[in-house]
Amino acid sequence: MAELTHLDESGAARMVDVGAKPATARAATAEGRIAMSAEAARAIAQGSAKKGDALAVARVAGIMAAKRTSELIPLCHPVPLSQVRIELLPDESGVTVRATCACTGPTGVEMEALTAVSVALLTLYDMAKALDRGMTIGPIALLAKSGGQSGDWTR
């Protein structure tokens, strides 16, 4: 089993020192889903929700969230992102959100992809809550990561 690197010898939380790690190309893709009523799904797909184009706003929110991950997740390093791509896939019962983040650096971008998906989904909830307060979010999962010392991984 892998050692928990964010704990020091006494068990206290710490930010891992990545200063000596080589900068390599890294990427990660995460996905999540929001399920909702057919009425809310239709409004989102058609861009007719009262608050406006929910898909456009969610896309921008996901990008912004990826860029601010280190401010939200206490032990994450700031990462110089070279790409954030948000895909929104609406259907008759909700929206699937997929985020891909990339950088060249000493640490991965899994948390950035997961944060982007989470905030995009929360934004969709906010944009459509007047139509359906019973929407559900989840599951949210990492689909793949590449680069770094641990190499490639796919769900």
Summary of the structure (lengths in Angstrom):
residues: 155
radius of gyration: 17.2
end to end distance: 18.1
largest distance: 54.5
contacts: 486
relative contact order: 0.26
helix: 30%
strand: 34%
